[in-house]
C-alpha cells in the first residue's frame, strides 16, 4: 500500500476514535439526565445503546490490527495504532459506566432521589469537558495539553468526595434510606472512574507523542 494511502487509513481511524468519543459523551450525559428524571425508558435505551459502543470499539480495533498485520507500519505509526487500541478500550469502559448508571436508574425505580442532583451533574460535565479536550490533544498530538487535562481530574475527585460526605451525613439522620444512598454513590463512583479513564487517555497521548509510558495520576 503506498504511503499516502496508509496515511489516509490512519486518518480514518482517528476520525472513528472521535466518533466513538462522541457516542460515549452522549451516553454519559444522557445517563445523568435520566438519573435526574428517574427515566426508566431512557435507562433502557442507555443499556441497549451500549451494544453500539462495543461494536464501534471492535470495528476500530479490527482495523488497527489489520493495518499492523498487513502494512508493516514504521515505529511512529505503530505507536499511534497501539495508542488507538488502548484509547478505544478506555472509551468502551466509559460507555460501560453510562450503562451502569442506566441499571442504577432501574433499581431506583420511581422512588424520589434522597437529595437533589447538584454535584453529580457537575462531575459529569467536568469529565466530558476533559474527555473532549483529551481526544483533541490526541488528534493534535499535544503532550502539554494532555498533562494539563490529566491534572484537572482532581476537580472530579473533589466533587466525588463532596457527594460522598453529603450522602454519609444524610444517612446518619435517615439510615433507612441506605439503598437509595448507595445507588447515588454508585452513580457518582462511575463518573469518578470515567475521569480516571480520561487520565489514561491522556497517558496514551503522551505515549503516542514521546514514546514514553508515564503515569500522570500519582495521587
C-alpha positions as CSV (number, residue, x, y, z in Angstrom):
1,X,0.0,0.0,0.0
2,X,1.5,3.4,-1.0
3,X,2.4,5.6,2.0
4,X,-0.2,8.2,1.1
5,X,-3.0,5.6,1.2
6,X,-1.7,4.3,4.5
7,X,-1.8,7.8,6.0
8,X,-5.4,8.1,4.8
9,X,-6.3,4.9,6.6
10,X,-4.7,6.3,9.8
11,X,-6.7,9.5,9.5
12,X,-9.9,7.5,9.1
13,X,-9.1,5.6,12.3
14,X,-8.6,8.8,14.1
15,X,-12.0,10.0,12.8
16,X,-13.6,6.8,14.2
17,X,-12.0,7.5,17.6
18,X,-13.7,10.9,17.6
19,X,-17.0,9.3,16.6
20,X,-16.7,6.7,19.4
21,X,-15.8,9.5,21.9
22,X,-19.0,11.4,20.8
23,X,-21.1,8.3,21.4
24,X,-19.6,7.8,24.9
25,X,-20.1,11.5,25.8
26,X,-23.7,11.4,24.7
27,X,-24.3,8.2,26.8
28,X,-22.7,9.7,29.9
29,X,-24.6,13.0,29.7
30,X,-27.8,11.1,29.0
31,X,-27.3,8.8,31.9
32,X,-27.1,11.7,34.4
33,X,-30.2,13.4,32.8
34,X,-32.1,10.1,33.1
35,X,-31.0,9.7,36.7
36,X,-32.2,13.2,37.5
37,X,-35.6,12.4,35.9
38,X,-35.7,8.7,37.0
39,X,-36.5,7.9,33.4
40,X,-36.7,4.2,33.0
41,X,-37.2,4.4,29.2
42,X,-34.1,6.4,28.8
43,X,-32.3,4.0,31.1
44,X,-33.2,1.0,28.9
45,X,-32.1,2.9,25.9
46,X,-28.7,3.5,27.5
47,X,-28.3,-0.2,28.2
48,X,-29.2,-1.2,24.7
49,X,-27.1,1.6,23.2
50,X,-24.0,0.2,24.8
51,X,-24.1,-2.5,22.2
52,X,-23.4,0.0,19.5
53,X,-20.5,1.5,21.5
54,X,-19.0,-2.0,21.8
55,X,-19.4,-2.6,18.1
56,X,-17.7,0.6,17.3
57,X,-14.8,-0.3,19.6
58,X,-14.3,-3.7,18.0
59,X,-14.5,-2.3,14.5
60,X,-11.7,0.2,15.3
61,X,-9.6,-2.5,16.9
62,X,-10.1,-4.7,13.9
63,X,-8.9,-2.1,11.5
64,X,-5.9,-1.3,13.7
65,X,-4.9,-5.0,13.8
66,X,-5.4,-5.3,10.0
67,X,-3.0,-2.4,9.4
68,X,-0.5,-3.8,11.9
69,X,-0.6,-7.2,10.2
70,X,-0.5,-6.1,6.6
71,X,1.3,-2.8,6.2
72,X,4.4,-3.1,8.3
73,X,4.0,0.3,9.9
74,X,7.0,2.3,11.0
75,X,7.7,2.9,14.7
76,X,5.8,6.2,14.9
77,X,2.8,4.7,13.1
78,X,2.9,1.6,15.3
79,X,2.8,3.8,18.4
80,X,-0.3,5.6,17.0
81,X,-2.0,2.3,16.4
82,X,-1.1,0.9,19.8
83,X,-2.4,4.1,21.4
84,X,-5.7,3.8,19.5
85,X,-6.1,0.3,20.7
86,X,-5.8,1.5,24.3
87,X,-7.9,4.6,23.8
88,X,-10.8,2.5,22.3
89,X,-10.7,0.3,25.4
90,X,-10.8,3.3,27.7
91,X,-13.8,4.8,25.8
92,X,-15.6,1.5,25.8
93,X,-15.2,1.2,29.6
94,X,-16.6,4.7,30.0
95,X,-19.6,3.6,28.0
96,X,-20.0,0.8,30.5
97,X,-20.2,3.4,33.3
98,X,-23.1,5.1,31.4
99,X,-24.8,1.7,31.1
100,X,-24.2,1.1,34.8
101,X,-26.0,4.3,35.7
102,X,-28.8,3.1,33.5
103,X,-29.0,0.0,35.5
104,X,-29.0,2.0,38.7
105,X,-31.9,4.0,37.5
106,X,-33.9,0.9,37.0
107,X,-33.0,-0.2,40.6
108,X,-34.2,3.1,41.9
109,X,-37.5,2.9,40.1
110,X,-40.0,5.7,40.6
111,X,-38.7,6.4,44.1
112,X,-37.6,10.0,44.6
113,X,-33.8,10.6,45.0
114,X,-32.7,11.1,48.5
115,X,-31.2,14.5,47.6
116,X,-31.4,16.8,44.5
117,X,-28.7,16.2,42.0
118,X,-26.2,19.1,42.1
119,X,-22.7,17.8,42.2
120,X,-23.2,14.7,40.2
121,X,-24.2,16.7,37.0
122,X,-21.1,18.9,37.7
123,X,-18.9,15.8,37.8
124,X,-20.3,14.6,34.5
125,X,-19.7,17.9,32.8
126,X,-16.2,18.1,34.1
127,X,-15.4,14.6,32.8
128,X,-16.9,15.3,29.4
129,X,-15.0,18.6,29.1
130,X,-11.8,16.7,29.9
131,X,-12.6,13.9,27.5
132,X,-13.3,16.2,24.6
133,X,-10.0,18.0,25.1
134,X,-8.1,14.8,25.6
135,X,-9.3,13.4,22.3
136,X,-8.5,16.7,20.7
137,X,-5.0,16.5,22.2
138,X,-4.6,13.1,20.7
139,X,-5.5,14.2,17.3
140,X,-3.2,17.3,17.5
141,X,-0.5,15.2,19.3
142,X,-0.3,17.8,22.0
143,X,1.6,16.4,25.0
144,X,1.4,19.6,27.1
145,X,-2.4,19.7,26.8
146,X,-2.6,16.1,27.8
147,X,-0.6,16.8,31.0
148,X,-2.8,19.8,31.9
149,X,-6.0,17.9,31.3
150,X,-4.9,15.0,33.5
151,X,-4.2,17.4,36.3
152,X,-7.9,18.5,36.2
153,X,-9.1,15.1,37.4
154,X,-8.6,16.5,40.9
155,X,-11.8,18.5,40.3
156,X,-13.7,15.4,39.6
157,X,-12.3,13.7,42.7
158,X,-13.2,16.7,44.9
159,X,-16.8,16.6,43.7
160,X,-17.0,12.9,44.3
161,X,-15.7,13.4,47.8
162,X,-18.3,16.1,48.4
163,X,-21.1,13.8,47.2
164,X,-19.8,11.0,49.5
165,X,-19.6,13.2,52.5
166,X,-23.1,14.7,51.9
167,X,-24.7,11.2,51.5
168,X,-23.0,9.8,54.6
169,X,-24.2,12.8,56.6
170,X,-27.7,12.3,55.2
171,X,-27.6,8.6,56.2
172,X,-26.7,9.5,59.8
173,X,-30.0,11.3,60.0
174,X,-32.0,8.8,57.9
175,X,-30.4,5.4,58.0
176,X,-33.4,3.7,56.5
177,X,-32.6,5.3,53.1
178,X,-29.4,3.2,52.8
179,X,-30.4,1.7,49.4
180,X,-31.2,5.0,47.8
181,X,-28.0,6.5,49.2
182,X,-26.0,3.5,47.9
183,X,-27.4,3.9,44.4
184,X,-26.4,7.6,44.2
185,X,-22.9,6.7,45.4
186,X,-22.6,4.1,42.7
187,X,-23.6,6.6,40.1
188,X,-21.1,9.2,41.4
189,X,-18.4,6.5,41.5
190,X,-19.0,5.6,37.9
191,X,-18.4,9.2,36.9
192,X,-15.3,9.4,39.1
193,X,-13.9,6.3,37.3
194,X,-14.8,7.9,34.0
195,X,-12.5,10.8,35.0
196,X,-9.7,8.3,35.7
197,X,-10.2,6.7,32.3
198,X,-9.8,10.1,30.7
199,X,-6.5,10.4,32.5
200,X,-5.5,7.1,31.0
201,X,-6.3,8.5,27.5
202,X,-4.0,11.5,28.3
203,X,-1.2,9.0,29.2
204,X,-1.7,7.4,25.7
205,X,-1.4,10.8,24.1
206,X,1.9,11.2,25.8
207,X,3.0,7.7,24.7
208,X,2.0,8.5,21.1
209,X,3.9,11.8,21.1
210,X,7.0,10.8,23.1
211,X,7.2,7.0,23.1
212,X,7.3,7.1,26.9
213,X,4.7,5.4,29.2
214,X,4.2,7.8,32.1
215,X,1.7,7.6,34.9
216,X,0.0,11.0,35.2
217,X,-2.3,10.5,38.2
218,X,0.2,10.0,41.1
219,X,-2.4,10.5,43.9
